[in-house]
């Protein structure tokens, strides 16, 4: 079996209710963010007893996931952070009708 990122939670391992802010572990992966995928393409939770054996692989997969999200591992001065430069769209602005 191969270790793959959980399709249900996209590797986060949990979900957050957008209305209440409550978090809950993903049922598919049990909160790990990763699953075993068998030859038939069926996903299985990773048993707790296996974590010690596959820890290095999980660390590499998690570093890859963070890299995919743009994390570089280095700190940025606040004046260089995209959120402070206004380069990230404000979701509240998207909901407002545009004059035109």
Beta strands, then each sheet from edge to edge (+ up, - down):
strand 1: 2-5
strand 2: 14-16
strand 3: 23-25
strand 4: 34-37
strand 5: 43-44
sheet 1: 1+ 4- 5+
sheet 2: 2+ 3-
end
